[in-house]
Amino acid sequence: MRAEIVSIGDELLKGQRVNTNAAFIAGALAGIGVPVGRIVACSDVEHEMVSVFTESLDRADIVLVTGGLGPTRDDRTRKATQQLLHRGLELSEEAYENLAARMKNRSLELSDALRDQAMVIEGSHVIPNTKGTAAGMIIRCGERFDNRYLVLMPGVPSEMQAMMKLTVIPYFALLSNSVIRHTPIKTLGIGESTLAEMIVDIEDQLPEGTSLAYLPHTAGVNLMISTIGRNQENVDRDNRSIVDAIVQKAGKFVYATSEVTLEETIGQMLIEAGMTVAVAESCTGGLVASRLTDVSGSSLYFLQGFVVYSNQAKQRTLGVQEELIESFGAVSEEVARAMATGCLEKSGADLALATTGIAGPLGGSPEKPVGMLCLAIANKISKTVLSKTLFMQGDRERNKFRFSEAALIEIWECLRVV
């Protein structure tokens, strides 16, 4: 079985909204062995929707559509499907009862517009909507399309996700005869071409059904090892063999072989080492602290964060000496080291990291250009303070994120040798 995803909505084509629905659907289908061959964004124009649905049904066994099922005039997915399949609408008693119950619980009247949300394409398998009003549909499309499936779901992420988990995935899991295993390999501090050269012999000998994708990011490149087959044991074995071989070759750059973030990895490393961390931030404006505390349970290891944006704040809060700033400038390894030392003393943490830099677009000079970052990390256990200077390119938002990424990498590298 192969699938295609069609996302309906002019807001997607105008860049007003990111298509997160497609990513969720593709990931969910992978779990039952159904690969996605294409993802399409389509406007709310009925004849264009009919054209896209036709193209997708000519290629894929399952076409999953999100969006255009609401009660307003720009919700035209049902009408387009009626034109495509030459079918009428019928009232779903199940969907109607669900709507009536929801309205009663809210002490609201069930209007004609809402009642229409219970109308489905003739012959549909109704997908209950546990989070909203519009019913979803699984439709067998007849001999014209070799009885392939068209799945209609709302575009609201919470509604679509509930439908996928409770109905769509269980329905198609019974029909799928394939197994897919995706394993990410997450790396830091290495470029795409360098990593490719390092593992070229592995890539040249991939088992049948296994593929390797490169996913570059701001601090390195991730890999996705995908294996598809009929037998779960064989798929798992082939996938694991490639993952293990790559980790053996590039292990010093690998921080995870699962869907965990760098922040989560650092948190687990801190817990295992029995250590705590604090941060002192200037150019990152609290972003490092925010990312570290995005992890549930971070109170076990994150003690404190200082945002010391001005020179006065650096002096008053962390004890950075005015003479040091005057001699070397606020953006310097010397000041970063003083910030880290002050942070360590004030917080009582085992590790303290400091950032100072120039995010831009203003504030740069030939000697200290926009994108310059000075990092320092103070270690209470080893009684050391290490610092470095990095140079990056980008706008202010991108530079701030890259600065925070570099800071997290510094903590990761420090914890690797603990």
C-alpha positions in Angstrom: 0.0 0.0 0.0 1.1 3.5 -0.8 -0.4 6.8 0.2 -0.6 10.4 -0.8 -1.6 13.4 1.3 -3.6 16.4 0.1 -3.8 19.4 2.3 -6.6 21.8 1.4 -6.5 25.5 2.1 -5.4 28.8 0.5 -3.7 29.7 3.8 -1.1 27.0 3.1 -0.4 28.3 -0.4 -0.1 31.9 0.9 2.4 30.9 3.6 0.0 31.9 6.4 0.1 28.5 8.0 2.7 25.7 8.2 1.4 22.3 7.1 2.0 20.3 10.3 -0.9 18.0 9.5 1.0 16.3 6.6 4.0 15.5 8.8 1.8 14.0 11.5 -0.1 11.8 9.0 3.0 10.6 7.3 4.5 9.6 10.6 1.4 7.8 11.7 1.1 5.9 8.4 4.8 4.8 8.7 3.9 3.1 11.9 1.6 0.6 10.0 3.9 0.1 7.0 2.2 2.5 4.6 4.8 4.8 2.9 3.8 8.3 1.6 4.7 9.0 -2.0 3.6 12.6 -2.3 2.3 15.5 -0.3 0.3 18.2 -2.1 -1.1 21.5 -1.0 -4.3 22.5 -2.9 -6.4 25.6 -3.0 -10.1 25.8 -2.0 -11.2 25.9 -5.7 -13.4 22.8 -6.4 -12.2 22.0 -9.9 -8.6 22.1 -8.8 -9.4 19.8 -5.9 -11.1 17.4 -8.3 -8.0 17.4 -10.5 -5.6 16.8 -7.6 -7.8 14.0 -6.1 -7.9 12.3 -9.5 -4.2 12.5 -10.0 -3.5 11.1 -6.5 -6.1 8.3 -6.8 -4.5 7.2 -10.1 -1.2 6.6 -8.3 -1.9 5.8 -4.6 -3.9 3.2 -2.8 -5.0 5.7 -0.1 -5.4 9.5 -0.5 -5.8 11.3 2.8 -7.3 14.8 2.6 -7.3 17.4 5.4 -9.2 20.7 5.4 -12.4 22.1 3.8 -14.9 20.2 5.9 -16.1 23.1 8.0 -19.5 25.0 7.9 -18.3 28.1 6.0 -18.4 28.8 2.2 -14.7 28.2 1.7 -15.1 24.6 2.9 -15.6 22.8 -0.4 -14.0 19.3 0.0 -17.3 17.4 0.2 -18.6 19.2 -2.9 -15.4 18.4 -4.8 -15.7 14.8 -3.7 -19.3 14.6 -4.9 -18.2 15.9 -8.3 -15.4 13.4 -8.5 -17.4 10.3 -7.5 -20.8 11.4 -8.8 -22.4 10.7 -5.4 -24.9 12.4 -3.2 -24.9 13.2 0.5 -26.6 11.3 3.3 -27.2 12.0 7.0 -25.0 10.1 9.3 -27.1 9.3 12.4 -23.9 8.7 14.4 -22.4 12.1 13.5 -25.7 13.8 14.1 -26.1 12.3 17.5 -22.5 13.4 18.3 -23.3 17.0 17.2 -26.6 17.1 19.2 -24.8 15.9 22.3 -22.1 18.5 22.0 -24.6 21.3 21.5 -26.7 20.1 24.4 -23.6 20.1 26.7 -23.0 23.7 25.7 -26.6 24.7 26.0 -26.6 25.7 22.3 -29.1 25.1 19.5 -28.2 22.8 16.7 -28.4 25.1 13.7 -28.9 24.1 10.0 -25.3 24.9 9.3 -24.0 22.6 12.0 -26.5 19.9 11.0 -24.8 19.9 7.6 -21.6 18.8 9.4 -23.3 15.4 9.8 -23.9 15.0 6.1 -21.5 12.5 4.5 -20.7 11.2 1.0 -23.0 8.2 0.2 -21.4 4.9 1.1 -18.8 6.4 3.5 -17.4 4.7 6.5 -17.9 7.6 9.0 -15.0 8.7 11.1 -16.3 10.1 14.4 -15.1 13.6 15.4 -14.3 13.5 19.1 -12.8 17.0 19.1 -15.1 19.0 16.8 -18.2 19.0 14.6 -17.3 17.9 11.1 -17.5 14.2 10.5 -14.7 12.5 8.7 -15.1 9.9 5.9 -13.3 6.8 4.6 -14.6 6.3 1.0 -14.1 3.4 -1.4 -13.9 5.1 -4.8 -15.3 2.5 -7.0 -14.1 0.7 -10.2 -13.0 3.9 -11.9 -10.2 4.2 -9.3 -9.7 0.4 -8.7 -11.6 0.7 -5.4 -8.9 2.8 -3.8 -9.5 4.8 -0.7 -10.2 8.6 -0.2 -10.0 9.7 3.4 -11.5 13.1 4.3 -10.7 14.8 7.6 -10.9 18.3 9.0 -7.9 20.6 8.9 -7.9 21.4 12.6 -4.9 19.5 13.9 -6.5 18.3 17.1 -9.5 16.9 15.2 -7.4 15.3 12.5 -5.0 13.7 15.0 -7.8 12.2 17.0 -9.4 10.7 13.9 -6.1 9.3 12.8 -5.4 7.6 16.1 -8.8 6.3 16.9 -10.2 5.3 13.4 -7.9 5.8 10.4 -4.8 4.0 11.6 -6.7 1.0 13.1 -8.7 0.7 9.9 -5.8 0.6 7.5 -3.5 -1.4 9.8 -5.7 -4.4 9.1 -5.2 -3.9 5.4 -1.5 -3.2 5.3 0.9 -6.1 4.5 4.1 -4.1 4.9 6.3 -3.1 7.9 8.3 0.1 8.0 11.1 0.9 10.5 12.5 4.5 10.6 15.5 5.2 12.8 17.0 8.7 13.1 20.7 9.2 13.7 21.3 12.7 15.2 24.7 14.3 14.9 26.4 17.5 15.9 29.6 19.2 14.7 29.9 17.5 11.3 28.9 18.6 7.7 26.9 16.7 5.2 29.7 16.0 2.8 32.1 15.0 5.5 29.6 12.6 7.0 28.8 11.2 3.6 32.5 10.5 2.9 32.8 8.8 6.3 30.0 6.3 5.7 30.2 5.9 1.9 31.1 2.2 2.1 28.0 1.6 4.3 25.7 3.5 2.0 27.0 1.5 -1.0 25.9 -1.8 0.7 22.4 -1.0 2.0 20.2 -4.1 2.3 17.3 -4.4 -0.1 14.4 -2.3 1.2 16.6 0.1 3.2 17.3 3.7 2.3 19.3 6.5 3.9 18.3 10.2 3.8 20.4 13.2 4.8 18.7 15.9 6.9 21.1 18.9 7.4 20.4 21.3 10.3 22.1 24.3 11.8 24.7 22.4 13.8 25.3 19.3 11.8 23.3 16.7 9.8 20.8 14.1 10.9 20.3 10.8 9.0 17.1 8.8 8.6 17.5 5.1 8.1 14.3 3.6 6.6 13.6 -0.1 6.0 10.4 -1.6 4.5 9.5 -5.2 4.1 7.0 -7.9 4.9 8.6 -9.5 7.9 9.0 -7.4 11.2 12.1 -9.4 12.4 14.0 -9.0 9.1 13.1 -5.3 8.8 14.3 -4.6 12.4 17.5 -6.6 11.8 18.4 -4.9 8.6 17.6 -1.4 9.9 19.6 -2.0 13.2 22.6 -3.3 11.3 22.9 -0.1 9.3 22.3 2.1 12.3 25.0 0.3 14.3 27.5 0.4 11.5 27.1 4.2 11.1 27.3 4.8 14.8 30.5 2.8 14.9 32.0 5.0 12.1 30.7 8.4 13.3 30.1 7.8 17.0 31.8 10.8 18.3 29.4 13.1 16.4 26.2 11.1 17.3 24.1 12.3 20.2 21.0 10.1 19.7 19.5 7.3 17.6 15.9 8.1 18.6 13.4 10.9 18.3 14.8 12.9 21.2 16.0 16.5 21.1 19.4 17.8 22.1 17.8 19.4 25.1 16.4 16.1 26.2 19.7 14.4 25.7 21.5 17.0 27.8 18.9 16.6 30.5 19.4 12.8 30.7 23.2 13.2 30.7 22.9 15.7 33.6 20.7 13.3 35.6 23.0 10.4 35.0 26.0 12.5 36.1 24.1 13.8 39.1 25.0 17.4 38.0 23.2 20.7 37.8 23.5 23.6 35.4 22.8 27.3 35.3 23.2 29.9 32.5 24.1 33.5 32.1 22.9 35.0 28.8 23.4 38.2 27.0 23.0 37.8 23.2 20.6 34.8 23.5 18.2 36.7 25.8 17.1 33.7 27.8 16.7 31.3 24.9 19.2 28.8 26.3 17.3 28.6 29.6 14.0 28.4 27.7 15.2 25.4 25.6 16.7 23.6 28.6 13.5 24.0 30.6 11.3 22.9 27.6 12.0 19.4 28.9 9.6 18.0 31.4 11.5 17.3 34.7 14.2 19.9 34.0 13.8 21.1 37.6 16.0 18.1 38.6 19.0 19.7 37.0 18.4 23.3 35.9 18.9 25.7 38.8 18.9 29.2 37.5 19.2 31.6 34.5 20.5 35.1 34.4 19.6 37.4 31.4 22.3 40.1 31.7 21.8 42.1 28.5 23.4 45.4 29.5 27.0 46.0 30.8 25.6 47.3 34.0 23.6 44.0 34.5 26.7 42.0 33.9 28.5 44.0 36.6 25.7 44.2 39.1 24.3 40.7 38.8 27.4 38.6 38.1 30.2 40.7 39.3 31.9 41.2 36.0 34.4 44.0 36.5 34.0 47.2 34.6 37.7 47.3 33.7 37.3 43.9 32.0 34.5 45.2 29.7 36.4 48.4 29.0 39.6 46.5 28.1 38.2 43.7 26.0 34.6 44.7 25.2 31.4 43.0 26.3 31.6 40.6 23.4 34.9 38.8 24.3 36.0 35.5 25.7 37.3 37.3 28.8 33.9 38.7 29.6 32.2 35.4 28.8 34.5 33.6 31.2 33.8 36.2 34.0 30.0 35.8 33.3 30.3 32.0 33.6 32.4 32.2 36.8 29.9 34.7 38.4 27.0 32.5 37.3 28.6 29.4 38.9 29.2 31.3 42.2 25.7 32.9 42.3 23.8 29.8 41.4 25.7 27.0 43.2 25.4 24.8 40.1 28.0 22.3 38.9 28.1 23.8 35.4 27.6 27.4 34.3 27.4 28.5 30.7 27.6 32.0 29.5 26.9 33.6 26.1 27.8 37.1 24.8 27.7 38.0 21.1 26.3 40.2 18.3 23.0 38.9 16.9 22.6 41.9 14.5 21.7 43.5 12.3 23.4 46.4 14.1 26.3 46.4 16.5 29.0 44.8 14.4 32.4 46.0 13.4 35.3 44.7 11.2 36.9 43.4 14.3 33.7 42.0 15.8 31.2 41.3 13.1 27.5 40.4 13.3 27.3 36.7 14.1 30.2 36.7 16.5 29.6 34.6 19.6 31.7 34.1 22.7 30.9 31.1 24.9 32.3 30.1 28.2 31.6 27.1 30.5 32.7 27.0 34.1 32.9 23.6 35.8 32.8 23.5 39.7 33.9 19.8 39.8 37.0 20.2 37.6 37.6 23.8 38.6 38.0 24.8 35.0 36.7 27.6 32.8 36.8 27.0 29.1 35.9 29.5 26.4 35.7 29.8 22.6 34.7 32.2 19.9 32.4 31.3 17.0 31.3 33.1 13.9 27.9 32.6 12.2 25.8 34.1 9.4 22.2 34.9 9.4 19.5 37.4 10.4 18.9 38.3 14.1 16.4 35.5 14.7 18.5 32.9 13.1 21.7 34.0 14.8 20.0 33.9 18.2 18.9 30.3 17.6 22.3 29.3 16.3 23.9 30.9 19.3 21.6 28.9 21.6 22.4 25.7 19.6 26.1 26.3 20.1 25.6 26.8 23.8 23.8 23.5 24.1 26.5 21.8 22.1 29.0 23.2 24.5 27.2 21.7 27.5 26.8 18.4 25.6 30.5 18.2 24.8 31.4 19.0 28.4 29.1 16.3 29.7 30.6 13.7 27.3 33.9 13.7 29.2 32.5 13.7 32.7 
